[in-house]
Amino acid sequence: MGPDDVPTVLVEDLPADPAGDDTLFVLDVREPDEWAAGHIDGAVHIPMGELVARIEEIPRSTRVIAVCRSGRRSAAVTAYLADGGWDAHNLDGGMITWAALGRPMTADTPGAPFVL
């Protein structure tokens, strides 16, 4: 499976607060500066370059929603996870679409969260 034919999920099909849904594991694969600027509350941050080393942190019993800025990096991660047997889906449009639709975000820096 390649990044162009991975299972996807639309922002509109997810709860505004996915942290409150124990059937979802939101996996943010962006770089630390992107994460710090703004991310989905309750998401788990594992940068794409650390994925293989930290693979045991990703549960197999839960639907995994991979997210990055635009959906390209997370599509590659979704393909990798799906090939490995995870129930993985790429967030279509990534954080850009999440923010554009006014979905809540949190940040690790002062000021309002934003997509870097």
C-alpha positions as CSV (number, residue, x, y, z in Angstrom):
1,M,0.0,0.0,0.0
2,G,1.3,3.4,-0.9
3,P,0.6,6.9,0.5
4,D,-1.8,7.6,-2.3
5,D,-4.2,4.8,-1.5
6,V,-4.4,4.7,2.3
7,P,-7.6,4.8,4.3
8,T,-8.6,8.3,5.1
9,V,-10.9,10.1,7.5
10,L,-12.4,13.5,7.1
11,V,-12.1,16.1,9.9
12,E,-15.8,16.4,9.9
13,D,-16.1,12.7,10.7
14,L,-14.1,13.0,14.0
15,P,-15.3,14.4,17.3
16,A,-14.1,17.9,18.0
17,D,-12.5,16.5,21.2
18,P,-11.0,13.2,20.1
19,A,-9.2,12.9,23.5
20,G,-12.7,12.1,24.9
21,D,-13.1,9.1,22.6
22,D,-11.3,6.0,23.8
23,T,-11.8,4.3,20.4
24,L,-9.4,6.7,18.8
25,F,-5.6,7.2,19.0
26,V,-4.6,10.5,17.4
27,L,-1.0,10.2,16.3
28,D,0.7,13.5,15.4
29,V,3.8,12.8,13.3
30,R,5.0,16.4,12.8
31,E,8.3,17.9,14.0
32,P,8.6,19.2,17.6
33,D,8.3,22.9,16.5
34,E,5.1,22.2,14.6
35,W,3.7,20.3,17.6
36,A,4.6,23.1,20.0
37,A,2.8,25.7,17.8
38,G,-0.5,23.9,17.8
39,H,-1.9,20.4,18.0
40,I,-5.1,18.4,18.7
41,D,-5.6,18.1,22.4
42,G,-5.0,14.5,23.5
43,A,-3.0,13.6,20.4
44,V,0.3,11.7,21.0
45,H,3.4,13.2,19.4
46,I,5.7,10.8,17.7
47,P,7.7,12.5,14.9
48,M,7.8,10.6,11.7
49,G,11.5,10.0,12.0
50,E,11.0,8.3,15.4
51,L,8.1,6.1,14.4
52,V,10.0,2.8,14.0
53,A,11.9,3.2,17.3
54,R,8.7,4.1,19.1
55,I,6.3,1.7,17.3
56,E,5.3,-0.1,20.6
57,E,3.7,3.1,21.8
58,I,1.0,2.8,19.1
59,P,-1.9,0.6,20.3
60,R,-3.2,-2.1,18.0
61,S,-6.6,-2.3,19.7
62,T,-7.6,1.2,18.8
63,R,-8.3,3.0,15.5
64,V,-5.2,5.2,14.8
65,I,-5.7,8.6,13.1
66,A,-2.4,9.9,11.8
67,V,-2.0,13.6,11.3
68,C,0.6,16.0,10.0
69,R,0.4,19.5,8.6
70,S,-1.2,18.7,5.2
71,G,-1.7,14.9,5.2
72,R,1.3,13.9,3.1
73,R,3.6,12.7,5.8
74,S,0.8,11.1,7.8
75,A,-0.3,9.3,4.6
76,A,3.1,7.6,4.5
77,V,2.8,6.7,8.2
78,T,-0.7,5.4,7.7
79,A,0.5,3.2,4.8
80,Y,3.3,1.8,7.0
81,L,1.0,1.2,9.9
82,A,-1.8,-0.4,7.8
83,D,0.8,-2.7,6.2
84,G,1.8,-3.7,9.7
85,G,-1.8,-4.6,10.7
86,W,-2.9,-1.4,12.5
87,D,-6.4,0.0,11.9
88,A,-4.8,3.2,10.6
89,H,-6.4,6.2,8.8
90,N,-4.9,9.4,7.5
91,L,-6.6,12.7,8.5
92,D,-7.5,14.2,5.2
93,G,-6.0,17.7,4.9
94,G,-4.2,17.4,8.1
95,M,-3.9,20.2,10.7
96,I,-4.5,22.8,8.0
97,T,-8.0,21.5,7.5
98,W,-8.5,20.9,11.2
99,A,-7.7,24.6,11.9
100,A,-9.6,25.9,8.9
101,L,-12.8,24.2,10.2
102,G,-12.3,25.9,13.6
103,R,-11.6,22.7,15.5
104,P,-10.0,23.2,18.9
105,M,-6.2,23.1,19.3
106,T,-3.8,23.5,22.1
107,A,-0.2,24.7,22.1
108,D,3.0,24.3,24.2
109,T,3.9,27.9,23.6
110,P,2.5,31.2,24.8
111,G,-0.2,32.7,22.6
112,A,-3.0,31.2,20.5
113,P,-2.3,27.8,18.9
114,F,-1.6,27.9,15.1
115,V,-0.5,25.5,12.4
116,L,3.2,25.9,11.6
